[in-house]
Amino acid sequence: MGNNPFLGSLESEIEFTKFTRKKNYHSFGIHYQIQTRYNKLEEASYYHLKGKWQEIKAGWQHGFTTLYEGLSAWTLLYTYGRPNYKITLYLKEDLLVNNAPDAQTGISIQIPISK
């Protein structure tokens, strides 16, 4: 996928959890992830794209150029948990690339098989 001989990643999360009287809980969290670039920075000048691709800021050409930049993403999480299941909702924004900046949302439902 890339030619950088070293890929590094760092993740951090802060979470606040509030338990109810029935031992259910509400959890709010912020997650940050950063990763090194996929391709060697000194090779960024090896290609030349013609046209107004810098003004467009979308499409395959933008995704290609971001392989020479570090990746980072912020995620907001909300979890409602009970002893027999938990539901998590999240909103993720990859501001510094991840092939093209965009927002992602999702839901996770976890049910334990045994206690």
C-alpha positions as CSV (number, residue, x, y, z in Angstrom):
1,M,0.0,0.0,0.0
2,G,2.9,2.4,0.7
3,N,6.7,2.5,0.6
4,N,7.5,4.1,3.9
5,P,9.5,1.5,5.8
6,F,8.2,2.7,9.2
7,L,4.5,3.2,10.1
8,G,3.7,4.6,13.5
9,S,0.4,5.1,15.2
10,L,-0.6,6.9,18.4
11,E,-4.1,6.8,20.0
12,S,-5.5,8.5,23.1
13,E,-9.0,8.5,24.6
14,I,-10.7,10.5,27.4
15,E,-13.9,9.1,28.8
16,F,-16.5,10.2,31.4
17,T,-18.9,7.6,32.8
18,K,-21.9,8.1,34.9
19,F,-23.6,5.1,36.6
20,T,-27.3,5.0,37.4
21,R,-28.9,3.5,40.6
22,K,-29.6,0.3,38.7
23,K,-25.9,0.0,37.7
24,N,-26.5,1.0,34.1
25,Y,-24.2,3.7,32.7
26,H,-23.9,6.5,30.3
27,S,-20.4,7.1,28.9
28,F,-19.1,10.1,26.8
29,G,-15.7,9.9,25.2
30,I,-13.3,11.7,22.8
31,H,-10.8,9.6,20.9
32,Y,-7.8,10.9,18.9
33,Q,-5.7,8.9,16.5
34,I,-2.6,9.9,14.5
35,Q,-0.6,7.8,12.0
36,T,2.6,8.4,10.0
37,R,2.4,8.8,6.2
38,Y,2.2,5.8,3.9
39,N,4.7,7.0,1.3
40,K,8.2,8.5,1.7
41,L,8.0,12.3,1.9
42,E,11.0,12.8,-0.4
43,E,9.1,11.0,-3.2
44,A,6.2,13.5,-3.2
45,S,7.6,15.4,-6.1
46,Y,7.9,12.3,-8.3
47,Y,4.4,12.8,-9.8
48,H,2.7,15.8,-11.5
49,L,-1.0,16.2,-11.8
50,K,-2.3,18.6,-14.5
51,G,-5.5,20.7,-14.3
52,K,-7.3,22.3,-11.4
53,W,-7.0,19.3,-9.0
54,Q,-6.0,21.5,-6.0
55,E,-9.2,23.5,-6.4
56,I,-11.4,20.5,-6.6
57,K,-10.2,18.9,-3.3
58,A,-12.0,15.6,-4.1
59,G,-11.6,12.5,-6.3
60,W,-8.8,9.9,-6.7
61,Q,-6.1,12.6,-7.3
62,H,-6.8,14.1,-3.8
63,G,-6.7,10.6,-2.2
64,F,-3.4,9.9,-4.0
65,T,-1.7,13.1,-2.7
66,T,-2.7,12.4,0.9
67,L,-0.5,9.3,0.9
68,Y,2.4,11.7,1.6
69,E,0.8,13.3,4.6
70,G,0.2,12.0,8.2
71,L,-3.3,10.8,9.0
72,S,-5.3,11.9,12.0
73,A,-8.9,11.5,13.2
74,W,-11.2,12.6,16.1
75,T,-14.1,10.5,17.3
76,L,-16.9,11.5,19.6
77,L,-18.5,8.4,21.4
78,Y,-21.6,7.9,23.5
79,T,-22.3,4.6,25.1
80,Y,-25.3,3.4,27.1
81,G,-24.5,0.2,28.9
82,R,-26.4,-2.4,30.9
83,P,-25.2,-5.7,32.3
84,N,-26.7,-7.7,29.4
85,Y,-25.8,-5.3,26.5
86,K,-24.3,-2.0,25.5
87,I,-25.0,0.4,22.6
88,T,-22.4,2.8,21.3
89,L,-23.0,5.7,18.9
90,Y,-20.0,7.5,17.3
91,L,-19.2,10.4,15.0
92,K,-15.7,10.4,13.4
93,E,-14.1,13.2,11.5
94,D,-10.7,12.6,9.8
95,L,-9.6,16.2,9.5
96,L,-6.1,15.5,8.3
97,V,-6.7,13.2,5.3
98,N,-7.4,9.5,5.6
99,N,-7.6,9.7,1.8
100,A,-10.1,12.6,1.9
101,P,-11.6,14.5,4.9
102,D,-15.1,13.3,5.7
103,A,-17.4,12.5,8.6
104,Q,-18.4,9.0,9.5
105,T,-21.1,7.8,11.9
106,G,-21.9,4.4,13.3
107,I,-23.6,2.3,15.9
108,S,-22.3,-0.7,17.8
109,I,-24.3,-3.2,19.8
110,Q,-22.5,-5.6,22.1
111,I,-24.2,-8.6,23.7
112,P,-22.1,-10.9,26.0
113,I,-22.3,-14.6,25.2
114,S,-21.8,-15.6,28.8
115,K,-21.1,-13.9,32.2
